[in-house]
Amino acid sequence: MQRPPGQLEQLRQALQEQERQALAERRRKRREQRRRRATAVLVILLAAILLGMIAFYVTYQRGMRGLGVSGNAAGAASSVARRVTVLVIGIDDASFGAARTDTIMLASFDPRNGEAAVMSIPRDTRVQIPGRSGYHRVNTAYTLGGPELTVRTVENLLDIDIDHYLVVDFASFARFIDSLGGVEVEIERPMRYDDYAQGLHIDLKPGRQVLTGEQALQYVRFRSDGLGDVALVDPVREVYDGRVKRQLEFVKLVAQRAMGIEAIPRLPQLVPELIAMVKTDISVDRALALAVSARRLDLDKLQTAVLPGTGMYIGGASYWVHDPPRTQTIVKRLILGEPVTTAAVLNGSGGAGVAARAAALLRQNGYEVVRVGNAPDGFHYERTQVIVNRPGVSVEHLAQLVGGQILAAGDGAPAIDADVTVILGRDFGG
């Protein structure tokens, strides 16, 4: 029997959407793998900074006087009994005026179970700064009040308390790269940019080459590639790209170089440069405790995220405008380590775009959507189903949102790593 033309067109659109979503899912997985590897190295680099502090601690304990630090590693480690948050701030050269914030990341580590997470906060994020009227970019806070005001601003943005800050000076970072003897990278295309107001001039040729410290700074600061600092390249799956990716990949190269055997003769010069990179409110005792606790870090549990949002022009200025409901979900799950119900949303009706709409609805209501796609067994569902994959998860509110029937996972249910699987039927009205 021949299908009506309208039904054939609907089926064709559904199949096209299925192919597009499958391709996007493969790309998302590849990006996630690269981001996890690169961010793992970022955590290692931060640990290296803490270990550098420990090196000085041990040296002074063996004979140098005047530091006034006492205790031992075991005692220090026992003082870290809860999740710790550190705001990592990268600043540029202040020789052309007040120092400006170029990179902001919020790191979180739980020494009790080895869980760790890093969330990148784009420097153009639109925020309210304590003591100032109106809205500003988040990187303005450092210029107005240093790391302390930056911490307060981010605390207000995310509605959390931050334990410590760590300021990394890019000028010292350049000297550190020179102390390493440079870092070899593969530049895919010419990188040229001039900003006379900031004294920033970038001119790097394509090809494999060893970058000096100054050239390394140019490489990690370049953002004239159409993506800027950050771009939402896949709104349905919340996939972000931009300069952050290049920065994290370079951190990996630096860490490999610093931890290589050829760096051992340079250690007397490298350790002081490493310490010179950092301004922090973390005491030496506290740094020792954190570094010792970092032995429990489980890289399989390491998670990363970009502050959820989108780019907007407001009043003639470009901002990254965060999404408050999505932000609170990410902060709750990654930074605070609190449980958040995860959901997979599958199109079981064949209607174009229904899975994307349902995913947006759940995200706005505090659920973490980990997968968006089509039902593996086709588009024959008349009634929306809410399948509970993990017993004990409360799904009544979620079922009300999508108008679905609650079912326990059976042998025929899709094998998905999520608390709940939502299969949208033709009755879904979202």
N, C-alpha and C positions, 0 to 999 in steps of 0.2 A: 504494500500500500504506500502510495506516495505521500510524503509529508507536506503540509501546507507551507507556502513560501515563507510566511512569517516565522514559523517554527524552525525552518531550515536556517534562516538568517540568524535567529537567536542561538541555534546550536553552533553555527559557524563562529559567531562572536565569542561564545563560551570556550570553544576550542582554541581560538587565537589567544584569549586571555590565559588559558591554561599553559600554552607554550611560552608566553611572555613571562608568566609567573615562575615557571620552571627555570628559565634562563636567569631571571633575576635572583632566584634562590641560590643557584650555583655561584653567581657572582657574589652574593652576600656572604656565603660560606667562605669563599676565598678571601674576601676582605677581612672577615672576622678572624680567620686564621692568621693573616699577616698582622692584624692589629694586636692580637693576643701575644704573638711572639715579640713584637716591637715593644709593647707595654711591659712585658715581663723583663725586658732588658732595662727599661726605665726604672723599674723597681730595684733591679740589681744595682744600677748606677747610684740611686739614692742610698742603698745599703752600703755601697762603696764609700760614700761621703761619711756615713756614720762610722764605718770601719776606720776611715782616716782619723776621725776624732779619737777612736779607741787607741790607735797607734800612738798618738800623742799622750793619751792618758797613761798607757803602759810605760812609755818612755819616762815620763815624769815620775811615776810611781817607783821606778827603779833607781832614781837618784836625783832628779831635778827637783828643786824646791820652789815653793811660791804658788803652785796651782791651787792648793787647798782642797783636793778631792780625796775622798776616802771611800772604802767599801770594796766589794768584789763583784765579779760578774754574776755569780749565783744570786747574791742579795739584790743586785740591781735588777736582774731579770724578774725576780719575784714581785717587784713594784709595779710591773705592767700587767694589770689584771683585767683590763677591759679594752674595747676597740679604741684605737687612736686615729685621729684625723690630723693631717698636715697639709696646709695650703702651700703649694710650690709655686713660686713667682719668679719668672725670668725677666730681667730688666736689661735695657740697652744702655749704651754709653751716655753718661750725663754731661759730657763735655760741651754739648750744644744746648744746655739748659737743664731743667729738672729731668731726672731719670724717668723713663716711660716703661710701663709694663708691656712686654711683648708676648709672654706666655703665662697662662694661669692653669694649674691643674690641682685638683683636690684628691689627695691620696688617703686611703683608709686601710688599716691593718688590724686584724683581730689576733692577738698572740695566743689566744686560747685554742683556736681551731685552725690557724694558718690561712684564713681567708683574707684576701686583699683585693682592692679595687682602685681604679683611677678614673676620675671623670674630668674631661677637658672642658674648660669654660672659655669660649671664644672671647678675645679681648674687646670686641665691639658689642658685647652683650649690654643691652639697655637696662640700667639699674637706677635705683634711688640711692644716693650716697648720704649717710648720716651727717646731719648738720648743713646740708646743701639742699636748696629747693630745686624742683624739677627733676628731669631725668638726664643721665649722663652715660657714657660708655664706662664699663667696669674698669678699664685700664686707667681712667682718670683718677681713681681713688688713690693710687700709689703716688701720683704727682702731688696730690693735695695733702696726704697724710701718711705716706710711707706704708710699710707692711701692716701696721696696726689698723689703719683705716681700711686697707684692702680686706683684711680679715673681717672686720665689722660689716663691710659692704656685702661680702659673700655670705656671711652668716644671715644677714637680713634677706638676701635673695633666696637662699635655700631653707631658711627657717631652722637652722641647726646651730650648735656650738662647735667651734673649731679649736682643737687643742694647741696647735703650734703652726708656725710659718717657717718657710725655708726660702730665702731669696738667693737666686743664682745670678751672678754678675756675668753678662756675656763677654765683657772685655777680658775678665779673668779666664773665662772659658776658652777664649782664643789663645791665650798664653798656655793654657793646659794642652791644647791641641798641638801647639808648637813644641811643647816639651815631649809630647809623644813622638815627634818626628813627622807629624802630619797624618792624615787619614785618607786612604784610597777609596774613591767612589767612581761610579759610572754615571756621567751626566748625559741624559738622553737627548736633550735639545738645548740650544743656546738660552742662557738665562741673563737677560739684560734689563736693568731698571735703574733709574736715577731719581732720588728725592733730595733736592738741595736743601730743603727746609730741615730735614733730619740729618743731613750729612751722610746719607746712605747711597752708595753707588755699587751696583752689582753688575759684573761682567764676567761670566764664566762660559768657556767654550765647551761644546759637547765632546764626549769621549771619556775613556778611563784615565784618571789622573790622581795624583796625591795632592790634597788640598792643604794649604797652610791654615793657621788659625784664623786669619782674616778672611780667607776664601771660604772656610767652613761656616763662618758667620753669615756670609752672603748666601750660601747654599741653603741654610736652614731658615733664613728670613725671607727668601724669595716667595712671592705669592701672586705674581702677575701672570698666572697661567689659566685664568678664567674661573678658578675655583676659590680664590682668595684664601682666607684663614680656614673657612669651613663652608661646606655646601651640602644641602639636603638633596642627595642625588636619587633617592628612592623613598618618597613619602610613605608608601604603603608599608614597607618593611623598616622604615626609619634607618636607612643607610646613609652615613655621612662620609664626606671625603674632603680633601683640601690640604693645606700646608701642614697640618698636624701629622698626616701620614708620613711626609718627607722628614719631618723632625724626628719622629720615633724611629724610622729606619736608619737615620744617621746616628742616633743614640746607640743603636745596635752595633754599628760599625765601630764607634768609639769604644764601646765596652769590650768588643773583641780585641781591639788594638791594645787597650789598657791592660787587659788580662792575659795578653800573649807573653810568651817567654822573652821576646825581644825588649819588653818594657822593663824587665827586672833591673838592668843597670841604671835606669832612669828613676828608680823609686825615690831616692833622696830628693830629687827635684819635683817629682810628680805629687808627692804627698802634700808639701806646702802649697802647691798650685791648687790642688783639690780643695784644701781648706780655705784658700783665698777666694774660691768661687762662691762661698756660702756666707750668708748672714742669717742667723736664726735665733729664736728664743728658746731653743732646746738646750738645756744644760748638758755638760759633759756626762754627769751621772745618768741623766735621762737618755742621752744618746747611747751610752753603753747598754742600758737596759733594753732599749729598742733593738739595737743590733744583735744582742744575745737572743732576744725573743724571735728575731727574724729567722732563726734556724728552723722554726716551725712553718715557715712560709711554704704553702702548697701551690705550686704554679698551675696545677690543674684547676684550682679554685679561683685563680686570678681572673677578674672581670674588668672590662673597660666600657666606657660610654662617653658620648658627647652630650653636653647640656641640651636637652630637647628643645627645638624651636625652629625658626625660619628667618631668613634674611628679609628685611623690610626697609623702605625709605620713609622716614618720618621727619617732616619739617625740612626736607632737603638733605638730611643726613642718613647715612647707611648704618643700620643697627642689626644685631642678632637678637630677636625678640623670643624669649624663652616661653615655653608652654607650661604654665604653672601646674596643672594636674599631672602631666607626664613627668615634670621635674620632680614632684613630690614622690611619685612612684619609684623613679630611678634612685633618688636619695634614700628612700626608705629601704630599698632592697640592697643597693650596692654600698652606700656610704655608712648607713646605720646597721646593716646586717639583719634587718627585720624581715619576717616572711611576707611575701606578696604572692597572691594567687596568679599562676601562669596559665595562659590559654593558647590553644591552637585554633584558628578559625578557618574552616573549610567550606567552600562553595559546593553545596549539594543540590542546588536547584538549576544551575546553568544561567542564572540571571547575571548580566554584565555588571561587575563592580560591587556586588553585594558583600563579598568577603572583605573588601577594603572598607566599606561603610561600617560593617559590624566591628571590624578591628578598631576603627577610630572611635566608635561608641564605647567599647570596652576600655580603651586607653584613657579616655576622658573620665572614666569612672574608677580609675585606680588599679586596673588589671594590667598585667604584663603580657602582651601578646608576643609570643615567641615564634609563631609561624602563621603565614597567610597563604592559602593556596586552594586547590580544588580537592573535593572528595575523591579518593583513589578508586572508588567503585562506581563513579559516574554521577549523573545529575538526575537521579530518580527520586530524590527525597521530597515528599509532600510536607512533612512536619519537621520543624527544627528540633534538633536533638542536642542536649547538653550531657556529654558523657564524662563521668567522674573517673579519672584514671588513678587517683590516689585517695583511698578511703579516708574519711575524716575531714576533707576539704569542704567548706561551706560554699554552696553554689546557688542558694535560693535567690539572692539579689541578682546574680549574673543571669540566671534563667528568666527572671522578670524582665531584664533589659532586652533580651533577644526574643522573648516569648517562646522559650523552648521547653521541651519535656526532659526532665532529669532522668538519666539512666546510668546504671553501673556499667563499667567497662566489661565487655564480654570477650569471648575468643575471637569474634569477628571484627572487633573494634580496631581502628588504625593504630599502629604502634608509634606513638608520638611522645616525646619527652616533655610533657606539660601536665599540670595538675588537672586541666579540663580540656576536652575537645568539643568544640562547637561546630556542628554540621548544620548549615543553613538550608532549610527547606523552602518551598514556594510560599509558605505562610509568613516568612520573615518580612516585616514591613519597614525595616530601617532604611 
